[in-house]
């Protein structure tokens, strides 16, 4: 797992958020990224593969992305 994968997920989310037309689509987007089988959960499952010296930065980046997604979804509602 590399940090650039986090940036790719972030870019993908931003692009998909632009296409949201209604609350149902917004909810589907939320589940896709934040749900039990979503992108953020998938990224966090790979945390143990991250080298020790990168764990802190990796964790901070993932949490920042998660918070950004949560905030953008709330703003869009």
C-alpha positions, 0 to 999 in steps of 0.5 A: 500500500502506498500513499499515492493510492490514497491520493488516487482514491481522493481524486476518484471521490472528488470526481464522483461527487461532482456527478451526484444528483440526488440524496440516494446517489449521495448515500450510495457514494457514502457507502462505496467509500465509507461502508464496511466494504468501502475504499477506506476500509480496504485501505485500512485493512492494508495498514499492517503491510505498511513499513513501520517508519511510514505507519504514522504518515499513512494513518494520518493521510487515511484519517484525513481522507476519511474526514474529508469524505465525511465532511464533503458528504455532509456539505452536499446534503 
